Amino acid sequence: MSEKILVGIVMGSDSDLETMQETTKTLEKFGIGFEVNIISAHRTPGKAHEYASSAENRGLEVIIAAAGGAAHLAGVMAAWTVLPVIGVPMQTQLSGGLDSLLSMVQMPSGVPVACVATGKAGAKNSAILAAQILGVKHSEIREKVKQHKEQMAKEVEEKDRKLKEGKSE
């Protein structure tokens, strides 16, 4: 992992930790330094304000915010920083995470939040999207994203080859 912390990961509750391990594992794979904090938009609004408003001065370049239900954390982060914010909607018992997703994608004009899928797929994609954003500035990260995409393509080609071999037998 990089010495320099470029990505801030915040989540509304420790119940989000298991899902967000997909984010941290993927950032580690890309060698991107990150920090993880539990911050509630509703229960610790002062901490949310302080975190987001100080993020740029602390050297962060992207914030990933995970939350469920009302899922306001990503929007609160975006309101207090000029950095790109990626929202990860957590799955919920109420509607499987649709409530979280809708909370994140319905941001008002002028306060954008990039939003990925709910759950573990979204958590992993948030790290990949962060790497793509960082890759605009950091060529070594951009190269790792290219390698990642090439590896995914090879894996699909291998699965297709095995499928065809199985059918020809």
CYANA upper distance limits for C-alpha pairs under 8 A (distance plus 0.5 A):
  1 MET  CA     28 GLU  CA      5.99
  1 MET  CA     29 LYS  CA      8.39
  1 MET  CA     30 PHE  CA      8.30
  1 MET  CA     31 GLY  CA      4.78
  1 MET  CA     32 ILE  CA      6.14
  1 MET  CA     33 GLY  CA      6.06
  2 SER  CA     31 GLY  CA      5.84
  2 SER  CA     32 ILE  CA      5.74
  2 SER  CA     33 GLY  CA      5.17
  3 GLU  CA     33 GLY  CA      6.65
  4 LYS  CA     32 ILE  CA      8.40
  4 LYS  CA     33 GLY  CA      6.04
  4 LYS  CA     34 PHE  CA      8.44
  5 ILE  CA     32 ILE  CA      7.73
  5 ILE  CA     33 GLY  CA      4.66
  5 ILE  CA     34 PHE  CA      5.24
  5 ILE  CA     35 GLU  CA      7.19
  5 ILE  CA     59 GLY  CA      7.56
  5 ILE  CA     60 LEU  CA      6.91
  6 LEU  CA     32 ILE  CA      7.32
  6 LEU  CA     33 GLY  CA      6.09
  6 LEU  CA     34 PHE  CA      6.32
  6 LEU  CA     59 GLY  CA      6.91
  6 LEU  CA     60 LEU  CA      4.92
  6 LEU  CA     61 GLU  CA      5.72
  6 LEU  CA     62 VAL  CA      7.11
  7 VAL  CA     32 ILE  CA      8.04
  7 VAL  CA     33 GLY  CA      7.01
  7 VAL  CA     34 PHE  CA      5.11
  7 VAL  CA     35 GLU  CA      7.11
  7 VAL  CA     60 LEU  CA      6.02
  7 VAL  CA     61 GLU  CA      6.55
  7 VAL  CA     62 VAL  CA      5.48
  7 VAL  CA     63 ILE  CA      6.14
  7 VAL  CA     64 ILE  CA      7.73
  7 VAL  CA    130 ALA  CA      8.17
  8 GLY  CA     34 PHE  CA      6.15
  8 GLY  CA     35 GLU  CA      5.66
  8 GLY  CA     36 VAL  CA      6.79
  8 GLY  CA     37 ASN  CA      8.40
  8 GLY  CA     55 ALA  CA      8.36
  8 GLY  CA     60 LEU  CA      6.94
  8 GLY  CA     62 VAL  CA      6.94
  8 GLY  CA     63 ILE  CA      5.21
  8 GLY  CA     64 ILE  CA      6.63
  9 ILE  CA     34 PHE  CA      7.52
  9 ILE  CA     35 GLU  CA      6.44
  9 ILE  CA     36 VAL  CA      5.24
  9 ILE  CA     37 ASN  CA      6.81
  9 ILE  CA     63 ILE  CA      6.42
  9 ILE  CA     64 ILE  CA      5.27
  9 ILE  CA     65 ALA  CA      6.41
  9 ILE  CA     66 ALA  CA      8.32
 10 VAL  CA     36 VAL  CA      6.32
 10 VAL  CA     37 ASN  CA      5.35
 10 VAL  CA     38 ILE  CA      6.09
 10 VAL  CA     39 ILE  CA      6.66
 10 VAL  CA     63 ILE  CA      8.05
 10 VAL  CA     64 ILE  CA      6.78
 10 VAL  CA     65 ALA  CA      5.35
 10 VAL  CA     66 ALA  CA      6.78
 11 MET  CA     16 ASP  CA      7.02
 11 MET  CA     17 LEU  CA      8.30
 11 MET  CA     36 VAL  CA      8.49
 11 MET  CA     37 ASN  CA      7.02
 11 MET  CA     38 ILE  CA      5.49
 11 MET  CA     39 ILE  CA      6.41
 11 MET  CA     40 SER  CA      7.71
 11 MET  CA     65 ALA  CA      6.14
 11 MET  CA     66 ALA  CA      5.05
 11 MET  CA     67 ALA  CA      6.25
 11 MET  CA     73 LEU  CA      8.06
 12 GLY  CA     16 ASP  CA      7.83
 12 GLY  CA     38 ILE  CA      6.18
 12 GLY  CA     39 ILE  CA      5.72
 12 GLY  CA     40 SER  CA      5.02
 12 GLY  CA     41 ALA  CA      7.53
 12 GLY  CA     66 ALA  CA      6.99
 12 GLY  CA     67 ALA  CA      5.67
 12 GLY  CA     68 GLY  CA      8.07
 12 GLY  CA     73 LEU  CA      7.32
 13 SER  CA     17 LEU  CA      8.14
 13 SER  CA     38 ILE  CA      6.39
 13 SER  CA     39 ILE  CA      7.71
 13 SER  CA     40 SER  CA      7.51
 13 SER  CA     67 ALA  CA      8.00
 14 ASP  CA     38 ILE  CA      7.21
 16 ASP  CA     20 MET  CA      6.65
 16 ASP  CA     66 ALA  CA      7.73
 16 ASP  CA     67 ALA  CA      7.90
 16 ASP  CA     90 MET  CA      7.60
 17 LEU  CA     21 GLN  CA      6.69
 18 GLU  CA     22 GLU  CA      8.39
 19 THR  CA     23 THR  CA      8.42
 19 THR  CA     90 MET  CA      8.50
 19 THR  CA    119 GLY  CA      6.80
 19 THR  CA    120 LYS  CA      5.76
 19 THR  CA    123 ALA  CA      7.12
 20 MET  CA     24 THR  CA      7.13
 20 MET  CA     66 ALA  CA      8.23
 20 MET  CA    120 LYS  CA      7.61
 20 MET  CA    123 ALA  CA      6.09
 20 MET  CA    124 LYS  CA      8.40
 21 GLN  CA     25 LYS  CA      6.47
 21 GLN  CA    123 ALA  CA      8.29
 22 GLU  CA     26 THR  CA      6.62
 22 GLU  CA    120 LYS  CA      6.73
 22 GLU  CA    121 ALA  CA      8.49
 22 GLU  CA    123 ALA  CA      6.09
 22 GLU  CA    124 LYS  CA      5.51
 23 THR  CA     27 LEU  CA      6.66
 23 THR  CA    123 ALA  CA      5.50
 23 THR  CA    124 LYS  CA      5.34
 23 THR  CA    125 ASN  CA      8.11
 23 THR  CA    126 SER  CA      7.09
 23 THR  CA    127 ALA  CA      5.69
 24 THR  CA     28 GLU  CA      6.59
 24 THR  CA     34 PHE  CA      8.27
 24 THR  CA    127 ALA  CA      7.98
 25 LYS  CA     29 LYS  CA      6.75
 26 THR  CA     30 PHE  CA      6.99
 26 THR  CA    124 LYS  CA      6.78
 26 THR  CA    127 ALA  CA      6.46
 26 THR  CA    128 ILE  CA      7.69
 27 LEU  CA     31 GLY  CA      6.68
 27 LEU  CA     32 ILE  CA      5.72
 27 LEU  CA     33 GLY  CA      7.78
 27 LEU  CA     34 PHE  CA      8.09
 27 LEU  CA    127 ALA  CA      6.15
 27 LEU  CA    128 ILE  CA      8.07
 27 LEU  CA    131 ALA  CA      8.08
 28 GLU  CA     32 ILE  CA      6.33
 28 GLU  CA     33 GLY  CA      7.80
 30 PHE  CA    131 ALA  CA      7.89
 30 PHE  CA    141 ILE  CA      7.16
 30 PHE  CA    144 LYS  CA      6.62
 30 PHE  CA    145 VAL  CA      7.99
 31 GLY  CA    141 ILE  CA      8.27
 32 ILE  CA    131 ALA  CA      8.25
 32 ILE  CA    141 ILE  CA      8.30
 39 ILE  CA     44 THR  CA      6.81
 39 ILE  CA     47 LYS  CA      7.26
 39 ILE  CA     48 ALA  CA      6.52
 40 SER  CA     44 THR  CA      5.57
 40 SER  CA     45 PRO  CA      7.05
 40 SER  CA     48 ALA  CA      7.30
 40 SER  CA     73 LEU  CA      7.22
 41 ALA  CA     45 PRO  CA      5.49
 41 ALA  CA     48 ALA  CA      6.54
 41 ALA  CA     72 HIS  CA      6.71
 41 ALA  CA     73 LEU  CA      5.47
 41 ALA  CA     76 VAL  CA      7.13
 44 THR  CA     48 ALA  CA      6.86
 45 PRO  CA     49 HIS  CA      6.67
 46 GLY  CA     50 GLU  CA      6.67
 47 LYS  CA     51 TYR  CA      6.48
 48 ALA  CA     52 ALA  CA      6.67
 48 ALA  CA     73 LEU  CA      8.42
 48 ALA  CA     76 VAL  CA      7.76
 48 ALA  CA     77 MET  CA      7.42
 49 HIS  CA     53 SER  CA      6.41
 49 HIS  CA     76 VAL  CA      8.03
 49 HIS  CA     77 MET  CA      7.77
 49 HIS  CA     80 TRP  CA      6.85
 50 GLU  CA     54 SER  CA      6.47
 51 TYR  CA     55 ALA  CA      6.46
 52 ALA  CA     77 MET  CA      5.73
 52 ALA  CA     78 ALA  CA      8.13
 52 ALA  CA     80 TRP  CA      5.91
 52 ALA  CA     81 THR  CA      6.02
 53 SER  CA     80 TRP  CA      5.63
 53 SER  CA     81 THR  CA      5.88
 54 SER  CA     58 ARG  CA      6.71
 54 SER  CA     81 THR  CA      8.50
 55 ALA  CA     59 GLY  CA      7.05
 55 ALA  CA     60 LEU  CA      5.91
 55 ALA  CA     61 GLU  CA      8.37
 55 ALA  CA     81 THR  CA      7.85
 56 GLU  CA     60 LEU  CA      5.76
 56 GLU  CA     61 GLU  CA      7.08
 56 GLU  CA     81 THR  CA      7.96
 56 GLU  CA     82 VAL  CA      8.39
 56 GLU  CA     83 LEU  CA      7.44
 61 GLU  CA     83 LEU  CA      6.62
 61 GLU  CA     84 PRO  CA      7.88
 61 GLU  CA    134 LEU  CA      7.83
 62 VAL  CA     83 LEU  CA      6.28
 62 VAL  CA     84 PRO  CA      5.77
 62 VAL  CA     85 VAL  CA      6.60
 62 VAL  CA     86 ILE  CA      8.24
 62 VAL  CA    130 ALA  CA      6.97
 62 VAL  CA    133 ILE  CA      8.41
 62 VAL  CA    134 LEU  CA      8.26
 63 ILE  CA     77 MET  CA      8.37
 63 ILE  CA     83 LEU  CA      7.53
 63 ILE  CA     84 PRO  CA      6.88
 63 ILE  CA     85 VAL  CA      5.31
 63 ILE  CA     86 ILE  CA      6.77
 64 ILE  CA     74 ALA  CA      8.06
 64 ILE  CA     85 VAL  CA      6.25
 64 ILE  CA     86 ILE  CA      5.21
 64 ILE  CA     87 GLY  CA      6.43
 64 ILE  CA     88 VAL  CA      7.71
 64 ILE  CA    126 SER  CA      7.39
 64 ILE  CA    130 ALA  CA      8.44
 65 ALA  CA     73 LEU  CA      6.79
 65 ALA  CA     74 ALA  CA      5.49
 65 ALA  CA     77 MET  CA      8.21
 65 ALA  CA     85 VAL  CA      7.57
 65 ALA  CA     86 ILE  CA      6.65
 65 ALA  CA     87 GLY  CA      5.43
 65 ALA  CA     88 VAL  CA      6.51
 66 ALA  CA     71 ALA  CA      8.17
 66 ALA  CA     73 LEU  CA      7.63
 66 ALA  CA     74 ALA  CA      7.54
 66 ALA  CA     87 GLY  CA      6.34
 66 ALA  CA     88 VAL  CA      5.00
 66 ALA  CA     89 PRO  CA      6.38
 66 ALA  CA     90 MET  CA      6.98
 67 ALA  CA     71 ALA  CA      5.17
 67 ALA  CA     72 HIS  CA      7.67
 67 ALA  CA     73 LEU  CA      6.73
 67 ALA  CA     74 ALA  CA      8.09
 67 ALA  CA     87 GLY  CA      8.32
 67 ALA  CA     88 VAL  CA      7.12
 67 ALA  CA     89 PRO  CA      6.09
 67 ALA  CA     90 MET  CA      5.98
 67 ALA  CA    100 SER  CA      7.49
 68 GLY  CA     89 PRO  CA      6.26
 68 GLY  CA     90 MET  CA      5.01
 68 GLY  CA     91 GLN  CA      6.98
 68 GLY  CA     92 THR  CA      6.88
 68 GLY  CA     97 GLY  CA      7.40
 68 GLY  CA     99 ASP  CA      8.17
 68 GLY  CA    100 SER  CA      5.46
 69 GLY  CA     90 MET  CA      8.12
 69 GLY  CA     92 THR  CA      7.07
 69 GLY  CA     97 GLY  CA      7.72
 69 GLY  CA     99 ASP  CA      6.20
 69 GLY  CA    100 SER  CA      5.33
 69 GLY  CA    103 SER  CA      8.35
 70 ALA  CA     99 ASP  CA      7.41
 70 ALA  CA    100 SER  CA      6.49
 70 ALA  CA    103 SER  CA      6.54
 71 ALA  CA     89 PRO  CA      7.48
 71 ALA  CA    100 SER  CA      5.69
 71 ALA  CA    101 LEU  CA      8.34
 71 ALA  CA    103 SER  CA      6.21
 71 ALA  CA    104 MET  CA      7.00
 72 HIS  CA     76 VAL  CA      6.64
 72 HIS  CA    103 SER  CA      7.23
 72 HIS  CA    104 MET  CA      7.49
 73 LEU  CA     77 MET  CA      6.66
 74 ALA  CA     78 ALA  CA      6.64
 74 ALA  CA     85 VAL  CA      7.11
 74 ALA  CA     86 ILE  CA      7.53
 74 ALA  CA     87 GLY  CA      5.84
 74 ALA  CA    104 MET  CA      7.44
 74 ALA  CA    113 VAL  CA      7.20
 75 GLY  CA     79 ALA  CA      6.57
 75 GLY  CA    104 MET  CA      7.42
 75 GLY  CA    107 MET  CA      7.38
 75 GLY  CA    111 VAL  CA      7.74
 75 GLY  CA    112 PRO  CA      8.29
 75 GLY  CA    113 VAL  CA      7.09
 76 VAL  CA     80 TRP  CA      7.06
 77 MET  CA     81 THR  CA      6.87
 77 MET  CA     85 VAL  CA      7.58
 78 ALA  CA     82 VAL  CA      7.50
 78 ALA  CA     83 LEU  CA      7.93
 78 ALA  CA     84 PRO  CA      7.92
 78 ALA  CA     85 VAL  CA      6.44
 78 ALA  CA    111 VAL  CA      6.61
 78 ALA  CA    112 PRO  CA      7.34
 78 ALA  CA    113 VAL  CA      7.11
 79 ALA  CA    111 VAL  CA      6.69
 84 PRO  CA    113 VAL  CA      7.86
 84 PRO  CA    114 ALA  CA      8.25
 85 VAL  CA    112 PRO  CA      8.22
 85 VAL  CA    113 VAL  CA      5.88
 85 VAL  CA    114 ALA  CA      6.72
 86 ILE  CA    113 VAL  CA      6.25
 86 ILE  CA    114 ALA  CA      5.13
 86 ILE  CA    115 CYS  CA      6.15
 86 ILE  CA    116 VAL  CA      7.86
 86 ILE  CA    126 SER  CA      6.92
 86 ILE  CA    130 ALA  CA      8.20
 87 GLY  CA    104 MET  CA      7.09
 87 GLY  CA    113 VAL  CA      6.77
 87 GLY  CA    114 ALA  CA      6.45
 87 GLY  CA    115 CYS  CA      5.19
 87 GLY  CA    116 VAL  CA      6.94
 87 GLY  CA    126 SER  CA      8.09
 88 VAL  CA    101 LEU  CA      8.44
 88 VAL  CA    115 CYS  CA      6.73
 88 VAL  CA    116 VAL  CA      6.23
 88 VAL  CA    117 ALA  CA      7.31
 88 VAL  CA    118 THR  CA      6.79
 88 VAL  CA    119 GLY  CA      7.98
 88 VAL  CA    122 GLY  CA      6.46
 88 VAL  CA    123 ALA  CA      6.60
 88 VAL  CA    126 SER  CA      7.40
 89 PRO  CA     97 GLY  CA      6.92
 89 PRO  CA    100 SER  CA      5.45
 89 PRO  CA    101 LEU  CA      5.64
 89 PRO  CA    104 MET  CA      7.70
 89 PRO  CA    115 CYS  CA      8.16
 89 PRO  CA    116 VAL  CA      7.84
 89 PRO  CA    117 ALA  CA      7.31
 89 PRO  CA    118 THR  CA      5.30
 89 PRO  CA    119 GLY  CA      7.24
 89 PRO  CA    122 GLY  CA      8.05
 90 MET  CA     97 GLY  CA      6.18
 90 MET  CA    100 SER  CA      6.77
 90 MET  CA    101 LEU  CA      8.38
 90 MET  CA    118 THR  CA      6.01
 90 MET  CA    119 GLY  CA      5.88
 91 GLN  CA     95 SER  CA      8.31
 91 GLN  CA     96 GLY  CA      5.45
 91 GLN  CA     97 GLY  CA      4.33
 91 GLN  CA     98 LEU  CA      8.10
 91 GLN  CA    100 SER  CA      7.81
 91 GLN  CA    118 THR  CA      6.46
 91 GLN  CA    119 GLY  CA      6.05
 92 THR  CA     96 GLY  CA      5.25
 92 THR  CA     97 GLY  CA      5.24
 92 THR  CA     98 LEU  CA      8.48
 92 THR  CA     99 ASP  CA      8.35
 92 THR  CA    100 SER  CA      8.18
 93 GLN  CA     97 GLY  CA      8.04
 94 LEU  CA     99 ASP  CA      8.25
 95 SER  CA     99 ASP  CA      6.81
 97 GLY  CA    101 LEU  CA      6.66
 97 GLY  CA    118 THR  CA      6.66
 97 GLY  CA    119 GLY  CA      8.34
 98 LEU  CA    102 LEU  CA      6.56
 98 LEU  CA    118 THR  CA      8.40
 99 ASP  CA    103 SER  CA      6.70
100 SER  CA    104 MET  CA      6.94
101 LEU  CA    105 VAL  CA      6.74
101 LEU  CA    115 CYS  CA      8.17
101 LEU  CA    117 ALA  CA      8.14
101 LEU  CA    118 THR  CA      7.37
102 LEU  CA    106 GLN  CA      6.48
103 SER  CA    107 MET  CA      8.01
104 MET  CA    113 VAL  CA      7.46
104 MET  CA    115 CYS  CA      7.11
105 VAL  CA    113 VAL  CA      7.63
105 VAL  CA    114 ALA  CA      8.29
105 VAL  CA    115 CYS  CA      6.93
107 MET  CA    111 VAL  CA      6.77
107 MET  CA    112 PRO  CA      6.80
107 MET  CA    113 VAL  CA      7.51
108 PRO  CA    112 PRO  CA      7.96
116 VAL  CA    122 GLY  CA      5.48
116 VAL  CA    123 ALA  CA      8.20
116 VAL  CA    125 ASN  CA      7.14
116 VAL  CA    126 SER  CA      6.89
117 ALA  CA    121 ALA  CA      6.84
117 ALA  CA    122 GLY  CA      4.64
117 ALA  CA    123 ALA  CA      8.25
117 ALA  CA    125 ASN  CA      8.29
118 THR  CA    122 GLY  CA      5.61
118 THR  CA    123 ALA  CA      8.05
119 GLY  CA    123 ALA  CA      6.73
120 LYS  CA    124 LYS  CA      6.68
121 ALA  CA    125 ASN  CA      6.59
122 GLY  CA    126 SER  CA      6.42
123 ALA  CA    127 ALA  CA      7.32
124 LYS  CA    128 ILE  CA      7.05
125 ASN  CA    129 LEU  CA      6.45
126 SER  CA    130 ALA  CA      6.55
127 ALA  CA    131 ALA  CA      6.63
128 ILE  CA    132 GLN  CA      6.72
128 ILE  CA    145 VAL  CA      8.06
129 LEU  CA    133 ILE  CA      6.70
130 ALA  CA    134 LEU  CA      6.59
131 ALA  CA    135 GLY  CA      6.32
131 ALA  CA    141 ILE  CA      6.92
131 ALA  CA    142 ARG  CA      7.71
131 ALA  CA    145 VAL  CA      7.38
132 GLN  CA    136 VAL  CA      7.34
132 GLN  CA    141 ILE  CA      8.23
132 GLN  CA    142 ARG  CA      7.00
132 GLN  CA    145 VAL  CA      7.27
133 ILE  CA    137 LYS  CA      8.38
134 LEU  CA    138 HIS  CA      6.39
134 LEU  CA    141 ILE  CA      7.36
134 LEU  CA    142 ARG  CA      7.98
135 GLY  CA    139 SER  CA      6.17
135 GLY  CA    140 GLU  CA      7.79
135 GLY  CA    141 ILE  CA      5.52
135 GLY  CA    142 ARG  CA      4.53
135 GLY  CA    143 GLU  CA      8.29
135 GLY  CA    145 VAL  CA      8.29
136 VAL  CA    142 ARG  CA      7.42
138 HIS  CA    142 ARG  CA      6.95
139 SER  CA    143 GLU  CA      6.69
140 GLU  CA    144 LYS  CA      6.96
141 ILE  CA    145 VAL  CA      6.81
142 ARG  CA    146 LYS  CA      6.83
143 GLU  CA    147 GLN  CA      6.73
144 LYS  CA    148 HIS  CA      6.57
145 VAL  CA    149 LYS  CA      6.77
146 LYS  CA    150 GLU  CA      6.70
147 GLN  CA    151 GLN  CA      6.58
148 HIS  CA    152 MET  CA      6.78
149 LYS  CA    153 ALA  CA      6.78
150 GLU  CA    154 LYS  CA      6.78
151 GLN  CA    155 GLU  CA      6.74
152 MET  CA    156 VAL  CA      6.87
153 ALA  CA    157 GLU  CA      6.69
154 LYS  CA    158 GLU  CA      6.58
155 GLU  CA    159 LYS  CA      6.75
156 VAL  CA    160 ASP  CA      6.67
157 GLU  CA    161 ARG  CA      6.61
158 GLU  CA    162 LYS  CA      6.69
159 LYS  CA    163 LEU  CA      6.61
160 ASP  CA    164 LYS  CA      6.71
161 ARG  CA    165 GLU  CA      6.65
162 LYS  CA    166 GLY  CA      6.59
163 LEU  CA    167 LYS  CA      6.87
164 LYS  CA    168 SER  CA      6.74
165 GLU  CA    169 GLU  CA      7.07
